[in-house]
Amino acid sequence: MTFLADTIPGTHPTVQVCSGSSFFCTFNLDTLISSGIAIALTVGIVFAVAVRVRSGTPGRLQMVLELLLSYTRSLIRDMVAEDAAFIMPIAATIFLFILIANWIDFFPLQQPVVPANADVNLTFAMAITVIVIVQWYSVRVLGWRGYFRRYTRPFELSKPIRAVFVPLNVIEEVAKPISLALRLFGNIFGGLVMVYLLTLAYTAFVGSSPIQTAISPFWIVGLVIWKLFDVFLIGTIQAFIFMLLTVIYFGMAREGLEEEEHHAGAAPATQVRSDTA
């Protein structure tokens, strides 16, 4: 019966690591343990494949990881740039970690091992990390002038009209980590709520009559089928969406690059005409 929910979704055992503010000193113990297991499995799988990499016909696990890296590389080339290869390890690692953290939920484990992404603190930490790196990349590519100019898009409009869009663009940028975090959290947490409701229904169903007790194993089979769908399909899709949005945000960080390059190239030409005159 270990596939049944053993706690109410959203409740976390906590641990106090210091005597200061509870916001900074209190951590969710189950999230730390579950994410630690997912990190260890992610690193272990990658290194296990790395030490066994060989030319010729690859093993199944090596082939899967090579397909993932190849797809991520082509996605970055198409949506960001040829010279943005540093994004590939970020995107691939995010996908693999979220995937493993979600898949752990299928196994009949109990507290404190839970789906790590069902804690909004973890999803916000990943989303904020991604957006901070995206902002750094935007400044690196566009420069500070081009970076702030991004918030005046759409660039084809006149300057007075573009000024109206500045607050909207700022709100859009702030909303990126929020939507990125809540999308992943909501889907994984929703799966936990569904399992909890099925558990409540099962406990109310069993023992009501001999016939209901006799067919109760079919309820467990239905619960396992649901977890197969929720963990392996929904969990995989959410890992892919998080990775895809990460790459898209890096691509959006380059908006206005063509205009910046145009202005940079126009200055020397103006100088040449001045010298000639």
C-alpha positions as CSV (number, residue, x, y, z in Angstrom):
1,M,0.0,0.0,0.0
2,T,3.0,2.3,-0.2
3,F,1.7,3.9,-3.4
4,L,-0.9,5.6,-1.2
5,A,-0.2,9.2,0.0
6,D,1.2,9.2,3.5
7,T,0.9,13.0,4.2
8,I,-1.2,16.0,3.2
9,P,0.3,17.7,0.1
10,G,2.1,20.9,0.9
11,T,3.1,20.0,4.4
12,H,6.9,19.8,4.9
13,P,9.0,18.8,7.9
14,T,11.4,21.6,8.6
15,V,14.9,22.0,10.1
16,Q,16.3,25.1,11.7
17,V,19.9,25.7,10.7
18,C,20.5,29.0,12.6
19,S,18.9,31.2,15.2
20,G,18.1,34.1,13.0
21,S,15.1,34.9,10.8
22,S,12.9,31.9,10.1
23,F,12.7,32.9,6.5
24,F,16.5,32.5,6.0
25,C,17.2,29.8,8.6
26,T,14.3,27.3,8.2
27,F,14.6,24.7,5.4
28,N,12.2,22.1,4.2
29,L,13.9,18.8,5.2
30,D,12.1,16.6,2.7
31,T,12.9,19.0,-0.2
32,L,16.6,19.0,0.8
33,I,16.7,15.2,1.0
34,S,14.7,14.6,-2.2
35,S,16.6,17.2,-4.3
36,G,19.9,15.9,-2.9
37,I,19.0,12.4,-4.1
38,A,18.0,13.8,-7.5
39,I,21.3,15.7,-7.8
40,A,23.3,12.6,-6.8
41,L,21.5,10.5,-9.4
42,T,21.9,13.1,-12.1
43,V,25.7,13.5,-11.4
44,G,26.0,9.7,-11.0
45,I,24.3,8.9,-14.3
46,V,26.2,11.5,-16.3
47,F,29.6,10.4,-14.9
48,A,28.7,6.7,-15.4
49,V,28.1,7.4,-19.0
50,A,31.2,9.7,-19.4
51,V,33.6,7.0,-18.2
52,R,32.0,4.5,-20.5
53,V,31.9,6.7,-23.6
54,R,33.1,4.8,-26.7
55,S,33.1,5.3,-30.4
56,G,31.1,3.0,-32.6
57,T,27.7,1.7,-31.4
58,P,26.8,3.4,-28.1
59,G,25.0,1.8,-25.2
60,R,21.4,2.7,-24.6
61,L,22.0,5.2,-21.9
62,Q,24.8,6.9,-23.8
63,M,22.6,7.0,-26.9
64,V,19.8,8.7,-24.9
65,L,22.1,11.3,-23.5
66,E,23.8,11.9,-26.8
67,L,20.3,12.5,-28.4
68,L,19.5,14.9,-25.6
69,L,22.7,16.9,-26.0
70,S,22.4,16.9,-29.8
71,Y,18.8,18.2,-29.7
72,T,19.7,20.8,-27.1
73,R,22.6,22.0,-29.2
74,S,20.5,22.3,-32.3
75,L,17.8,24.1,-30.3
76,I,20.3,26.7,-29.0
77,R,21.8,27.2,-32.5
78,D,18.3,27.9,-33.9
79,M,16.8,30.0,-31.1
80,V,19.8,31.8,-29.7
81,A,23.1,31.8,-31.6
82,E,26.0,29.7,-32.9
83,D,28.3,31.1,-30.3
84,A,26.1,30.5,-27.3
85,A,27.3,26.9,-26.6
86,F,27.6,27.7,-22.8
87,I,23.8,27.4,-22.6
88,M,23.9,23.7,-23.5
89,P,25.2,22.4,-20.2
90,I,22.8,24.7,-18.3
91,A,19.7,23.6,-20.3
92,A,20.6,19.9,-20.5
93,T,21.4,19.7,-16.7
94,I,18.1,21.4,-15.9
95,F,16.2,19.0,-18.0
96,L,17.9,15.9,-16.6
97,F,17.7,17.1,-13.0
98,I,13.9,17.9,-13.2
99,L,13.3,14.7,-15.1
100,I,14.9,12.5,-12.4
101,A,13.4,14.5,-9.5
102,N,9.9,14.0,-11.1
103,W,10.5,10.3,-11.9
104,I,11.5,9.5,-8.3
105,D,7.8,10.0,-7.3
106,F,6.8,6.8,-9.1
107,F,8.6,4.6,-6.7
108,P,6.7,3.6,-3.5
109,L,8.8,5.8,-1.2
110,Q,7.5,7.6,1.9
111,Q,8.5,10.8,3.7
112,P,10.9,12.5,3.6
113,V,11.5,11.4,0.0
114,V,8.9,13.3,-2.1
115,P,8.8,15.0,-5.5
116,A,11.3,17.8,-4.9
117,N,9.6,20.1,-7.5
118,A,6.3,20.0,-5.5
119,D,8.0,22.6,-3.3
120,V,7.7,26.1,-4.7
121,N,10.9,27.1,-3.0
122,L,12.9,24.8,-5.2
123,T,11.2,25.7,-8.5
124,F,11.7,29.4,-7.6
125,A,15.3,28.9,-6.9
126,M,15.9,27.3,-10.3
127,A,13.8,29.9,-12.1
128,I,15.6,32.8,-10.4
129,T,19.0,31.3,-11.2
130,V,18.1,30.9,-14.9
131,I,16.8,34.5,-15.1
132,V,19.8,36.0,-13.4
133,I,22.1,34.2,-15.9
134,V,19.8,35.4,-18.7
135,Q,20.2,39.0,-17.6
136,W,24.0,38.6,-17.4
137,Y,24.0,37.2,-20.9
138,S,21.9,40.1,-22.2
139,V,24.3,42.7,-20.8
140,R,27.2,40.7,-22.1
141,V,25.8,40.6,-25.6
142,L,24.1,44.0,-25.9
143,G,26.1,46.1,-23.5
144,W,24.4,48.2,-20.8
145,R,22.9,50.6,-23.4
146,G,21.4,47.8,-25.5
147,Y,20.2,46.0,-22.3
148,F,18.1,49.0,-21.1
149,R,17.0,49.6,-24.7
150,R,15.4,46.2,-24.8
151,Y,12.8,47.5,-22.4
152,T,11.6,50.0,-25.0
153,R,10.6,47.4,-27.6
154,P,8.9,47.1,-30.0
155,F,11.7,48.9,-31.7
156,E,9.8,49.7,-35.0
157,L,7.5,52.2,-33.2
158,S,8.3,55.8,-32.5
159,K,10.0,56.8,-29.3
160,P,7.0,58.3,-27.5
161,I,4.9,55.2,-28.1
162,R,7.8,52.9,-27.1
163,A,8.0,54.7,-23.8
164,V,4.5,53.5,-23.0
165,F,5.7,49.9,-23.4
166,V,8.5,50.2,-20.8
167,P,6.4,49.3,-17.8
168,L,4.8,46.4,-19.7
169,N,8.3,45.1,-20.7
170,V,9.5,45.4,-17.1
171,I,6.4,43.5,-15.9
172,E,7.1,40.8,-18.5
173,E,10.6,40.4,-17.3
174,V,9.6,40.1,-13.7
175,A,6.9,37.6,-14.6
176,K,9.3,35.3,-16.3
177,P,10.8,33.6,-13.2
178,I,7.3,33.6,-11.6
179,S,5.6,31.8,-14.5
180,L,8.6,29.5,-14.9
181,A,8.5,28.4,-11.3
182,L,4.8,28.2,-10.8
183,R,4.2,26.2,-14.0
184,L,6.5,23.4,-12.9
185,F,5.4,23.6,-9.2
186,G,1.7,23.6,-10.1
187,N,1.8,20.5,-12.3
188,I,3.9,18.4,-9.9
189,F,1.9,19.5,-6.9
190,G,-1.4,18.9,-8.7
191,G,-0.2,15.3,-9.2
192,L,0.3,14.9,-5.5
193,V,-3.1,16.3,-4.7
194,M,-4.7,13.8,-7.1
195,V,-2.9,10.9,-5.4
196,Y,-4.0,12.2,-2.0
197,L,-7.6,12.4,-3.1
198,L,-7.4,8.9,-4.5
199,T,-6.0,7.7,-1.2
200,L,-8.8,9.3,0.8
201,A,-11.3,7.6,-1.6
202,Y,-9.6,4.3,-1.1
203,T,-9.6,4.5,2.7
204,A,-13.3,5.3,2.6
205,F,-14.0,2.6,0.1
206,V,-12.2,-0.3,1.8
207,G,-14.2,-2.0,4.6
208,S,-17.6,-0.6,3.6
209,S,-18.7,-4.0,2.5
210,P,-17.1,-7.4,1.7
211,I,-17.6,-6.8,-2.0
212,Q,-16.0,-3.4,-1.9
213,T,-13.0,-4.8,0.1
214,A,-12.7,-7.6,-2.5
215,I,-12.4,-5.3,-5.4
216,S,-10.1,-2.8,-3.6
217,P,-6.9,-4.1,-5.3
218,F,-8.3,-2.7,-8.6
219,W,-8.3,0.7,-6.9
220,I,-4.5,0.3,-6.3
221,V,-4.0,-0.7,-9.9
222,G,-5.9,2.4,-11.0
223,L,-3.7,4.5,-8.7
224,V,-0.5,3.0,-10.2
225,I,-1.8,3.7,-13.7
226,W,-2.5,7.3,-12.7
227,K,1.1,7.6,-11.3
228,L,2.5,6.2,-14.5
229,F,0.7,8.8,-16.5
230,D,1.4,11.7,-14.1
231,V,5.1,10.9,-13.4
232,F,6.4,9.7,-16.7
233,L,4.3,11.7,-19.1
234,I,3.4,14.9,-17.2
235,G,6.8,14.9,-15.4
236,T,8.7,14.5,-18.6
237,I,6.7,17.2,-20.4
238,Q,7.3,19.7,-17.6
239,A,11.1,19.0,-17.6
240,F,11.1,19.6,-21.3
241,I,9.0,22.8,-21.1
242,F,11.3,24.2,-18.4
243,M,14.4,23.5,-20.5
244,L,12.7,24.9,-23.7
245,L,11.6,28.1,-21.9
246,T,15.2,28.5,-20.6
247,V,16.6,28.5,-24.1
248,I,13.8,30.8,-25.4
249,Y,14.6,33.3,-22.6
250,F,18.2,33.3,-23.7
251,G,17.1,34.0,-27.2
252,M,14.9,36.9,-26.1
253,A,17.9,38.3,-24.2
254,R,19.5,39.1,-27.6
255,E,16.5,41.3,-28.8
256,G,17.8,44.5,-30.3
257,L,21.3,43.1,-31.1
258,E,20.9,43.9,-34.8
259,E,20.0,47.5,-34.0
260,E,23.0,47.9,-31.7
261,E,25.3,46.5,-34.3
262,H,23.8,48.8,-36.9
263,H,24.4,51.8,-34.7
264,A,27.9,50.7,-33.9
265,G,28.7,50.3,-37.6
266,A,27.2,53.6,-38.5
267,A,29.5,55.6,-36.2
268,P,32.8,54.8,-38.1
269,A,31.1,55.5,-41.4
270,T,30.1,59.0,-40.2
271,Q,33.6,59.6,-39.0
272,V,35.1,58.7,-42.4
273,R,32.7,61.1,-44.2
274,S,33.7,63.8,-41.7
275,D,37.5,63.2,-42.3
276,T,37.0,63.2,-46.1
277,A,35.2,66.5,-46.0
